[in-house]
Protein backbone atom coordinates (compact mmCIF):
# COMPACT_ATOMS: atom_id res chain seq x y z
CA UNK A 1 0.00 0.00 0.00
CA UNK A 2 2.86 2.37 0.79
CA UNK A 3 4.33 1.75 -2.67
CA UNK A 4 0.97 2.19 -4.38
CA UNK A 5 0.00 5.36 -2.51
CA UNK A 6 3.39 7.07 -2.34
CA UNK A 7 5.15 5.73 -5.41
CA UNK A 8 4.12 8.63 -7.66
CA UNK A 9 4.83 11.40 -5.18
CA UNK A 10 7.69 13.85 -5.84
CA UNK A 11 9.70 13.78 -2.62
CA UNK A 12 11.89 16.64 -3.88
CA UNK A 13 8.80 18.85 -4.00
CA UNK A 14 7.81 17.76 -0.50
CA UNK A 15 11.34 18.46 0.74
CA UNK A 16 11.20 22.02 -0.60
CA UNK A 17 7.85 22.49 1.15
CA UNK A 18 9.32 21.25 4.45
CA UNK A 19 12.34 23.55 4.08
CA UNK A 20 10.05 26.51 3.49
CA UNK A 21 8.11 25.55 6.62
CA UNK A 22 11.35 25.42 8.64
CA UNK A 23 12.40 28.86 7.36
CA UNK A 24 9.00 30.45 8.00
CA UNK A 25 8.54 29.07 11.50
CA UNK A 26 12.17 29.83 12.40
CA UNK A 27 11.72 33.47 11.38
CA UNK A 28 8.61 33.73 13.54
CA UNK A 29 10.34 32.03 16.48
CA UNK A 30 13.42 34.26 16.28
CA UNK A 31 11.29 37.40 15.95
CA UNK A 32 9.07 36.60 18.93
CA UNK A 33 12.08 35.56 20.99
CA UNK A 34 13.85 38.85 20.26
CA UNK A 35 10.70 40.81 21.08
CA UNK A 36 10.25 39.04 24.42
CA UNK A 37 13.91 39.63 25.30
CA UNK A 38 13.73 43.31 24.36
CA UNK A 39 10.19 43.81 25.62
CA UNK A 40 11.25 46.13 28.43
CA UNK A 41 13.36 48.28 26.13
CA UNK A 42 10.60 48.42 23.51
CA UNK A 43 7.77 49.05 25.96
CA UNK A 44 6.10 52.45 25.84
CA UNK A 45 5.86 52.56 29.63
CA UNK A 46 9.49 51.97 30.57
CA UNK A 47 12.45 54.15 31.35
CA UNK A 48 13.24 54.46 27.64
CA UNK A 49 9.75 55.51 26.69
CA UNK A 50 9.50 57.71 23.61
CA UNK A 51 6.07 59.02 24.63
CA UNK A 52 7.42 61.64 27.05
CA UNK A 53 9.82 64.52 26.56
CA UNK A 54 11.06 67.22 28.93
CA UNK A 55 11.67 70.56 27.20
CA UNK A 56 13.20 73.84 28.32
CA UNK A 57 14.32 77.07 26.69
CA UNK A 58 17.92 77.57 25.65
CA UNK A 59 20.11 79.84 27.77
CA UNK A 60 21.54 82.83 25.90
CA UNK A 61 23.70 85.86 26.71
CA UNK A 62 20.61 87.94 27.53
CA UNK A 63 19.77 85.51 30.32
CA UNK A 64 23.20 86.17 31.88
CA UNK A 65 22.31 89.85 32.35
CA UNK A 66 18.71 89.21 33.37
CA UNK A 67 17.30 90.64 30.15
CA UNK A 68 15.51 87.46 29.12
CA UNK A 69 13.78 84.57 30.86
CA UNK A 70 13.92 80.83 30.30
CA UNK A 71 10.68 80.12 32.15
CA UNK A 72 7.33 79.11 30.68
CA UNK A 73 4.04 80.74 31.61
CA UNK A 74 0.55 79.24 31.39
CA UNK A 75 -0.09 80.79 27.97
CA UNK A 76 3.04 79.23 26.47
CA UNK A 77 2.16 75.81 27.88
CA UNK A 78 -1.36 76.15 26.46
CA UNK A 79 0.16 77.00 23.08
CA UNK A 80 2.35 73.88 23.24
CA UNK A 81 -0.68 71.75 24.14
CA UNK A 82 -2.63 73.12 21.18
CA UNK A 83 -0.07 71.69 18.78
CA UNK A 84 -1.43 68.57 17.12
CA UNK A 85 1.81 66.69 17.76
CA UNK A 86 1.49 67.03 21.55
CA UNK A 87 -1.11 65.00 23.42
CA UNK A 88 -0.69 66.84 26.73
CA UNK A 89 1.76 69.08 28.54
CA UNK A 90 2.38 70.27 32.07
CA UNK A 91 5.04 72.46 33.67
CA UNK A 92 7.23 71.41 36.57
CA UNK A 93 6.56 73.48 39.67
CA UNK A 94 9.74 74.28 41.61
CA UNK A 95 10.47 75.32 45.19
CA UNK A 96 10.62 79.06 45.97
CA UNK A 97 12.84 78.50 49.01
CA UNK A 98 16.20 76.95 49.89
CA UNK A 99 16.25 73.28 50.83
CA UNK A 100 18.92 71.57 52.91
CA UNK A 101 18.92 67.81 53.42
CA UNK A 102 21.07 66.15 56.06
CA UNK A 103 21.41 63.02 58.14
CA UNK A 104 23.81 61.57 60.68
CA UNK A 105 25.70 58.27 60.81
CA UNK A 106 26.18 56.00 58.96
CA UNK A 107 25.24 58.01 55.86
CA UNK A 108 26.58 61.34 57.17
CA UNK A 109 25.12 63.34 54.29
CA UNK A 110 24.53 67.08 54.07
CA UNK A 111 23.65 68.83 50.82
CA UNK A 112 21.61 71.58 49.20
CA UNK A 113 18.87 70.19 46.97
CA UNK A 114 15.83 71.38 45.05
CA UNK A 115 12.29 70.08 44.66
CA UNK A 116 9.92 69.81 41.74
CA UNK A 117 6.36 68.55 41.44
CA UNK A 118 4.17 67.36 38.62
CA UNK A 119 0.99 65.32 38.23
CA UNK A 120 1.18 61.59 38.94
CA UNK A 121 0.24 60.72 35.35
CA UNK A 122 3.67 61.84 34.16
CA UNK A 123 5.64 59.75 36.68
CA UNK A 124 6.52 56.20 35.64
CA UNK A 125 6.58 54.64 39.13
CA UNK A 126 4.34 56.11 41.83
CA UNK A 127 4.43 54.36 45.24
CA UNK A 128 1.25 54.35 47.31
CA UNK A 129 3.15 56.17 50.08
CA UNK A 130 3.84 59.18 47.83
CA UNK A 131 1.13 61.36 49.42
CA UNK A 132 1.17 64.35 51.79
CA UNK A 133 -1.40 66.37 53.70
CA UNK A 134 -0.95 69.59 55.62
CA UNK A 135 0.17 68.85 59.18
CA UNK A 136 2.24 65.80 58.30
CA UNK A 137 5.90 66.12 59.29
CA UNK A 138 7.46 63.62 56.85
CA UNK A 139 7.60 64.58 53.16
CA UNK A 140 7.86 61.65 50.69
CA UNK A 141 10.28 62.04 47.78
CA UNK A 142 10.60 60.18 44.50
CA UNK A 143 14.26 60.33 43.52
CA UNK A 144 15.49 60.22 39.96
CA UNK A 145 17.64 57.18 39.21
CA UNK A 146 19.99 59.51 37.36
CA UNK A 147 20.16 61.78 40.43
CA UNK A 148 21.06 58.76 42.56
CA UNK A 149 23.79 57.75 40.09
CA UNK A 150 25.27 61.26 40.08
CA UNK A 151 25.24 61.32 43.87
CA UNK A 152 26.77 57.83 44.20
CA UNK A 153 29.40 58.04 41.47
CA UNK A 154 30.05 61.76 41.22
CA UNK A 155 29.40 63.50 44.54
CA UNK A 156 30.19 60.99 47.29
CA UNK A 157 33.57 59.76 45.90
CA UNK A 158 34.89 63.34 46.23
CA UNK A 159 33.74 63.74 49.86
CA UNK A 160 35.56 62.11 52.74
CA UNK A 161 33.36 60.37 55.27
CA UNK A 162 30.38 59.97 52.92
CA UNK A 163 30.03 56.35 51.79
CA UNK A 164 28.38 55.09 48.65
CA UNK A 165 24.90 53.97 49.67
CA UNK A 166 22.81 51.24 48.01
CA UNK A 167 19.33 52.17 46.84
CA UNK A 168 17.70 49.80 49.32
CA UNK A 169 19.38 51.57 52.27
CA UNK A 170 18.31 55.01 51.09
CA UNK A 171 14.74 53.87 50.60
CA UNK A 172 12.51 54.99 53.51
CA UNK A 173 15.51 56.34 55.47
CA UNK A 174 14.47 59.42 57.44
CA UNK A 175 16.40 62.61 56.63
CA UNK A 176 16.24 66.02 58.27
CA UNK A 177 14.85 68.74 56.02
CA UNK A 178 15.51 72.44 56.57
CA UNK A 179 13.40 74.87 54.55
CA UNK A 180 14.42 78.55 54.42
CA UNK A 181 12.51 81.17 52.48
CA UNK A 182 11.14 84.71 52.41
CA UNK A 183 8.54 83.86 55.07
CA UNK A 184 10.86 82.12 57.51
CA UNK A 185 12.27 78.69 58.23
CA UNK A 186 10.70 75.30 58.75
CA UNK A 187 12.25 72.07 60.00
CA UNK A 188 10.67 68.88 58.71
CA UNK A 189 11.65 65.31 57.86
CA UNK A 190 11.70 63.51 54.57
CA UNK A 191 12.20 60.04 53.15
CA UNK A 192 12.78 58.55 49.70
CA UNK A 193 9.84 56.29 48.84
CA UNK A 194 10.72 55.35 45.26
CA UNK A 195 12.86 55.93 42.19
CA UNK A 196 11.95 57.27 38.76
CA UNK A 197 13.73 56.58 35.48
CA UNK A 198 11.73 59.15 33.54
CA UNK A 199 12.16 62.35 35.55
CA UNK A 200 15.67 63.56 36.41
CA UNK A 201 15.03 65.42 39.67
CA UNK A 202 13.56 65.08 43.17
CA UNK A 203 9.77 64.94 42.98
CA UNK A 204 7.53 65.82 45.94
CA UNK A 205 3.71 65.77 46.06
CA UNK A 206 2.08 68.89 44.63
CA UNK A 207 0.14 69.41 47.87
CA UNK A 208 3.38 69.82 49.83
CA UNK A 209 5.08 72.11 47.32
CA UNK A 210 2.03 74.38 47.06
CA UNK A 211 1.87 74.62 50.87
CA UNK A 212 5.62 75.18 51.28
CA UNK A 213 5.79 77.86 48.57
CA UNK A 214 2.91 79.72 50.24
CA UNK A 215 4.10 79.38 53.85
CA UNK A 216 7.88 79.34 53.54
CA UNK A 217 8.69 80.66 50.06
CA UNK A 218 7.72 83.85 48.33
CA UNK A 219 4.21 82.65 47.50
CA UNK A 220 4.30 84.28 44.08
CA UNK A 221 2.55 82.83 41.05
CA UNK A 222 4.51 79.88 39.75
CA UNK A 223 6.34 79.88 36.47
CA UNK A 224 7.85 76.77 34.98
CA UNK A 225 11.46 76.24 34.01
CA UNK A 226 10.75 72.89 32.38
CA UNK A 227 7.70 71.32 30.72
CA UNK A 228 6.82 67.64 30.36
CA UNK A 229 5.28 66.69 27.03
CA UNK A 230 3.23 63.60 26.31
CA UNK A 231 3.56 62.88 22.61
CA UNK A 232 2.54 60.17 20.17
CA UNK A 233 6.11 59.54 19.04
CA UNK A 234 9.16 61.54 20.12
CA UNK A 235 11.02 60.47 16.98
CA UNK A 236 8.53 62.22 14.68
CA UNK A 237 10.54 64.67 12.49
CA UNK A 238 7.64 67.13 12.54
CA UNK A 239 7.87 67.31 16.33
CA UNK A 240 11.64 67.87 16.15
CA UNK A 241 11.10 70.74 13.69
CA UNK A 242 8.41 72.26 15.91
CA UNK A 243 10.71 72.27 18.95
CA UNK A 244 13.61 73.75 17.00
CA UNK A 245 11.47 76.46 15.40
CA UNK A 246 10.20 77.57 18.81
CA UNK A 247 13.60 77.51 20.48
CA UNK A 248 12.78 74.61 22.79
CA UNK A 249 15.55 72.27 23.89
CA UNK A 250 15.24 68.61 24.82
CA UNK A 251 17.52 65.63 25.30
CA UNK A 252 18.57 64.57 21.81
CA UNK A 253 19.19 61.04 23.07
CA UNK A 254 15.48 60.73 23.80
CA UNK A 255 14.65 61.66 20.22
CA UNK A 256 17.25 59.24 18.85
CA UNK A 257 16.13 56.54 21.27
CA UNK A 258 12.56 56.96 20.09
CA UNK A 259 13.64 56.82 16.46
CA UNK A 260 15.81 53.75 17.01
CA UNK A 261 13.11 51.98 18.96
CA UNK A 262 10.57 52.65 16.23
CA UNK A 263 12.94 51.18 13.64
CA UNK A 264 13.56 48.08 15.78
CA UNK A 265 9.81 47.58 16.23
CA UNK A 266 9.28 47.99 12.48
CA UNK A 267 12.11 45.54 11.69
CA UNK A 268 10.78 42.88 14.07
CA UNK A 269 7.22 43.38 12.80
CA UNK A 270 8.29 42.98 9.16
CA UNK A 271 10.42 39.95 10.03
CA UNK A 272 7.53 38.32 11.88
CA UNK A 273 5.08 39.08 9.06
CA UNK A 274 7.45 37.57 6.48
CA UNK A 275 7.76 34.44 8.61
CA UNK A 276 4.00 34.20 9.02
CA UNK A 277 3.47 34.76 5.30
CA UNK A 278 5.92 31.95 4.48
CA UNK A 279 4.13 29.61 6.90
CA UNK A 280 0.74 30.37 5.30
CA UNK A 281 2.15 29.82 1.80
CA UNK A 282 3.78 26.58 2.95
CA UNK A 283 0.53 25.26 4.38
CA UNK A 284 -1.17 26.16 1.12
CA UNK A 285 1.57 24.31 -0.82
CA UNK A 286 1.14 21.34 1.49
CA UNK A 287 -2.57 21.21 0.68
CA UNK A 288 -1.75 21.32 -3.04
CA UNK A 289 0.72 18.44 -2.57
CA UNK A 290 -1.97 16.40 -0.85
CA UNK A 291 -4.40 17.11 -3.68
CA UNK A 292 -1.74 16.19 -6.27
CA UNK A 293 -0.85 12.97 -4.46
CA UNK A 294 -4.47 11.88 -4.27
CA UNK A 295 -5.03 12.85 -7.90
CA UNK A 296 -2.03 10.81 -9.11
CA UNK A 297 -3.10 7.77 -7.10
CA UNK A 298 -6.79 8.06 -8.01
CA UNK A 299 -6.92 4.85 -10.02
CA UNK A 300 -5.09 2.88 -7.33
CA UNK A 301 -7.30 4.30 -4.60
CA UNK A 302 -10.45 3.31 -6.50
CA UNK A 303 -9.05 -0.21 -7.01
CA UNK A 304 -8.18 -0.63 -3.30
CA UNK A 305 -11.59 0.71 -2.31
CA UNK A 306 -13.29 -1.80 -4.63
CA UNK A 307 -11.20 -4.62 -3.09
CA UNK A 308 -12.68 -3.80 0.31
CA UNK A 309 -10.30 -1.30 1.85
CA UNK A 310 -12.21 1.30 3.84
CA UNK A 311 -11.67 5.03 3.44
CA UNK A 312 -10.39 5.15 7.05
CA UNK A 313 -7.65 2.64 6.22
CA UNK A 314 -6.56 4.52 3.10
CA UNK A 315 -6.64 7.80 5.02
CA UNK A 316 -4.52 6.35 7.84
CA UNK A 317 -1.74 5.11 5.51
CA UNK A 318 -1.45 8.49 3.79
CA UNK A 319 -1.98 10.62 6.88
CA UNK A 320 0.70 8.92 8.98
CA UNK A 321 3.17 9.43 6.16
CA UNK A 322 2.52 13.18 6.20
CA UNK A 323 2.77 13.25 10.01
CA UNK A 324 6.22 11.63 9.88
CA UNK A 325 7.32 14.19 7.28
CA UNK A 326 6.02 17.03 9.45
CA UNK A 327 8.07 15.80 12.41
CA UNK A 328 11.28 16.37 10.45
CA UNK A 329 10.93 20.20 10.19
CA UNK A 330 9.78 20.33 13.82
CA UNK A 331 12.95 18.57 14.96
CA UNK A 332 15.10 20.73 12.65
CA UNK A 333 13.66 23.90 14.20
CA UNK A 334 14.53 22.76 17.73
CA UNK A 335 18.04 21.83 16.55
CA UNK A 336 18.60 25.12 14.70
CA UNK A 337 17.14 27.45 17.35
CA UNK A 338 20.11 27.24 19.80
CA UNK A 339 22.55 27.71 16.90
CA UNK A 340 20.69 30.80 15.63
CA UNK A 341 20.43 32.23 19.17
CA UNK A 342 24.17 31.71 19.67
CA UNK A 343 24.85 33.68 16.48
CA UNK A 344 22.55 36.50 17.56
CA UNK A 345 24.14 36.54 21.02
CA UNK A 346 27.59 36.86 19.46
CA UNK A 347 26.38 39.87 17.47
CA UNK A 348 24.74 41.48 20.51
CA UNK A 349 27.90 41.07 22.60
CA UNK A 350 29.56 43.85 20.60
CA UNK A 351 26.89 46.37 21.59
CA UNK A 352 25.38 44.92 24.80
CA UNK A 353 28.08 42.81 26.48
CA UNK A 354 26.03 42.23 29.63
CA UNK A 355 22.86 41.16 27.83
CA UNK A 356 22.04 37.45 27.79
CA UNK A 357 19.52 36.22 25.22
CA UNK A 358 16.96 33.92 26.82
CA UNK A 359 14.61 31.44 25.14
CA UNK A 360 11.18 31.47 26.74
CA UNK A 361 8.62 28.68 26.92
CA UNK A 362 6.25 30.75 24.79
CA UNK A 363 8.76 30.64 21.93
CA UNK A 364 9.21 26.87 22.18
CA UNK A 365 5.45 26.38 22.02
CA UNK A 366 5.16 28.17 18.66
CA UNK A 367 6.71 25.38 16.47
CA UNK A 368 4.54 22.81 18.26
CA UNK A 369 1.46 24.97 17.61
CA UNK A 370 2.32 25.30 13.90
CA UNK A 371 2.93 21.53 13.74
CA UNK A 372 -0.48 20.85 15.31
CA UNK A 373 -2.11 23.33 12.91
CA UNK A 374 -0.50 21.73 9.86
CA UNK A 375 -1.60 18.26 11.04
CA UNK A 376 -5.15 19.52 11.43
CA UNK A 377 -5.09 21.13 7.96
CA UNK A 378 -3.71 17.93 6.43
CA UNK A 379 -6.37 15.78 8.12
CA UNK A 380 -9.23 17.99 6.91
CA UNK A 381 -8.12 18.27 3.29
CA UNK A 382 -6.80 14.71 2.93
CA UNK A 383 -10.12 13.29 4.10
CA UNK A 384 -11.98 15.59 1.73
CA UNK A 385 -9.79 14.80 -1.32
CA UNK A 386 -9.92 11.05 -0.64
CA UNK A 387 -13.70 11.07 -0.44
CA UNK A 388 -14.04 13.07 -3.66
CA UNK A 389 -11.51 10.89 -5.50
CA UNK A 390 -12.77 7.46 -4.42
CA UNK A 391 -16.51 8.09 -4.52
CA UNK A 392 -16.54 10.10 -7.75
CA UNK A 393 -17.59 8.43 -10.97
N, C-alpha and C positions, 0 to 999 in steps of 0.2 A: 504493500500500500504506500509506503514511503517513496518507493521508486516511481510508482504510478503518479502520485499526487505532486511530488516535488521534482520529478525528472526534467520537466520543461521550464523550471524557474531559472531566471538569470541571477545567480548568486552575486555576481559583480554589481548588478544594479541594487540588490539588497544591501550589499556592503557599503555602497555610496550613501544609501539612505541612513544606515546606522551611523556612519561617520558624521553626516550632517546633524543627526540627533545629538551625538556627543558634543559637537561644536556648539550647537544652539544652547543646550542645557548647561554646558560649561561656562558660556558667556553669562548666562543668567545667574548661575551660582557665584561666579567671581564678582559680578556687579553687586548682588545682594550682600555678599560677604564684606565687600569694601564699604558699602553704605552702612552696614551695622557697626563696623569698626570705627568709621568716621562720623557716626550719628551725632555724637556730642558736638563735634566741630561744625557739622552742617546744620545743626538745629538752629531755629530762629529764636530760641529762648535761652541761649547759652551766653557765655562770656564773650563769644566772638560774633554776637548777633549783628547782622547788618540792617536791622530795623530801627536802630537808635543811633543818633549822632548828637554830640555836644558841640555847639558852635559858640564862638565869641568874636569880638571885633579885633582887628589887628591894632597893635600899638605903634603909633607914629611919633614923630618929633613934637607935634603939637600937644600930645598927651604929656610929654615930659615937662612942659611949661604950664600945664593946666588949662590949655586953650581948647582942648577937645576931650570928649568922654568916650570910654569904651563900654559903657553900660547900655542895657536895653530898657526901654520903658514899655508900658502896656500896649501902646499903639504900635510899636515896632513888632512886638510879639504877635499881636493880632494880624499884622500884615504878613508875617511869616506863615501863620496858620492859614491864611486865605489862599496861599499858593497851592495849586492842585497837586504838587509833588509831596506836600507835607500833610500827614494824617492828623497830627496834633503837635502842640508845642507848649512848653511851660518853662518859665525862668527859675533859676536857682535863687532862693532867698539866702542871704548871708547874714552873719552876725554883725551888729553895729556896736560891738564892745570887744575888749580884749579878753582872751581866754587863755588861762594857764592851767595845764594839767600836770599833776605830780603824784608820786607815790613813794613809799619807803621801801625797805628791804623786802624781798630779794631783788626786785626790779630796779629800784632806785632811779626812777625816771622823773625828769622835770623838763617841760618844754612848752613853748608857746604854740598854740594850734588855732584853727579856725573851724567854724561850723557852716554847714549849708543844709537846706531842707528842700524837699520836693515831694510831690504826691507819690503814694505807694506804687501806683501803676507803672512808674518809670524805674522802679528798683527791681532788680532781678531776683533777689532773695530777701524776703521780709519775714523775720522771726515774729512769732506771736507776742513776744515780750517787748517789741519795739513800739511802745505806747507811752504817753505821758499826760498827766492831768495836773492842773495847778494845785500846789500844795505838796506834791511829791518831791522828795529830796534827791532821788537818784534819777539821772537822765540817761536813757539808753542810747547808744551810738552804734551805727552800722559803719564799720571801717572799710575803706577801699583796700582790696588785696594789693594793689599797686602801692598804696600808702604804707601798708605793712612791710612790703618788700624794700621800699626806700628807707624806712626806719631801721629794718633789720640788717640790711646790707650796705647802707650808706651812712646813716646817722650814728648808730650804736658802735660800729667798729672804730670810730674816731674819738669816742668818749670813754675815758677810763672809768671803771666801776659800773658801767651799764652793760649788762650781758645781753646776748641775743636771746630772744624769748620766743618759744614756740607759740603758734596760734592758739592751741588748746589752753595754754596757761594764761594768755591775755583774755580769753573769753570769760566774761562774767567777773573778772577781777575788778574790785572797787578802787577807783581813783579819786583823788581830791580834785575839785574843780573850782577855780577862782575866776569869777566874772568881774570885770572892772569896766565901767562905762560912764557916760555923762551924768547918769542919775545915781551913781554910787557903786558900791561893791556888793557882791553876793557870793557866799561860799556854799557850794553844793557838792554832790558826789556824782560820779558817772561810772558806767561800765559798758564794755563792748559786748553786744549781744549777737553780732553776726558780721559777715564779710560780704562785700559786693565786688563782682568782677566788672561791672558795667560802669559804675560811677567812681571817679578817682578823687574822692575827698572823704571827709567825715560827715555823715548824714545823721541829723537829729530829727525827731518828730516836729512837724510844723507847729503844733500847739505850743511846744516849749520855746521854739525860736521866736514866735510871735509874742509870747509873754515876756521873754528875756529882752527883746528889742524894745518893748514898751516900758519895762520896769527897770532895766539896767542900762540899755543903750540910749541912743538919741531919740528913738521913737518916731523918726521921720518916715515918710512914705518910701517903701522899698523900691529900689531899682535892681536890675539883674545884670550881673557881670557875665553870666553864661546862660545858655538856653538849651534845653534838651528837646530834640526833635524826634518824633516818631514818624518814620517814613516807610514807604512800600519797599524800596530797595535803595540802599545807600550807594550802590555802584552805578545808579542811573546817571548817564552823562548829562542829562538835562538838569538834574539836581546839582551836580558839580558846577555847571555853568551858572546856575542861579546863585549859588553861594559866592562864587568868585565875582560875579557882576555886582553883588550887594556888599562886597568887602567883608564877608563873613569867613572866619577861619575855623577849620576843624582838623582832626587828626587824619592825615592822609592815609595812614595805615588802615584806618577803619574803612575808607573808601576802597582801597586796594584789596582788603580782606573780603569786603562784600563782593567785589568784582570777581576775585579768585574763587570764592565759594560758589557764586552763581555758575561759573564755568565748570567747576567740578560737578555740581549737581546736574548740569546739562550733559556733560560727558557721560556720567553714570546712567542717566536716563536714556540717552541714545544707545549706549552699550546694552542696557537691559532690554530696550525695545527691539534691537537687532537680534539679540538672543531669542526673545519671545517669538519674533517673526520667523526665524529659522526653525524653531520648534513646531510652529503651526504649519509651515510649508512641509516639514518632514513628516508630520502626521498625515497631511494630505497625500504626500507621495506614498506613504505606507498603505493608505487606503487604496490608492491606484494599483500598487503592487499586488494587493490581495485580490482586487478585481481582475487583474491580468492573469494571475495564477489560476483563479477559478475558471476564467474564460478559456485558457489554454488546456485545462484538464477537464473541460466540459464533457467530452465524449466518455472519458474514463469514469467520471463521476456518475454519469447516467448508467453506465454498464454496472458499476459496483452497486448502485442503488437497486437496479433490476435484479441483481444476484442476491439481494436481501440485506445488504448493509443499510443500517438506519442513518438518517441525517446526523444524529448525535454522534455516531461513531466516526463518520467522515469529518465532521466539525472538530472532534477531539484530536484526530491525527494532524490536521492542518494547524489547529490553534496552538497545540503544544509546541509545534515547530517554531511558530512565531514567538512564543513566550521565551523559548531558549535563545533565539536570536536577540530578543530585547534585553536579556540578562547581560549580554556581552557589552553593549554600550554603558549599562548601569555600572558594571564592574570597572570599565575603563575610566569612567568619570571619577569614581572613588580612588582609583590609582593615580590619576593625573592631578587631582585637586591639591594634594600636599606638594607636588612638584611645582605647580603654578604658583601656589602661595609662597613657596620658598623663593621663587624668582621675584615675585612682587616685594617680598620682605627685603631682599637684597637691594632692590631699587630704592625702597623707602629709607634704608639705613643711611643713604647719602644725605637725605634731607631731615629725617626724623630718627636719629640714632637710638633714642630711648623708646620708640614705639614698637610694640610687638603685635603682629597681626594674629588675631584669634579666629578660629573657625567655630561658629555657633551651631547649636543643634538645629536651629531653623534652616540653616543653609543645607545641612546634610539631609533634611527631610524633603527638599525640593526635588532632587533626582528621583527619589522614591515616589513622590507624588506624580511626576511626569511619567514614570514607568507604569504606575497604576492607571493613569489616564490613557496611555497608549494601549494597554491591555484591554481596557474597557472599549476603546474605539475599535480595536481589532475584533473583539468578540461580537460587537453589534453589526459591523459591516460584513464580517465573514459569514455570520449566520444568514444575513440577508442575501448575500451573493450566492451562497450555496443553495438556498431555497429557490431563488429565481432560476439558477442554472439547471438544477436537477428536476424541478417540477415543470419547467417550461416545455412546450412542445418542440 
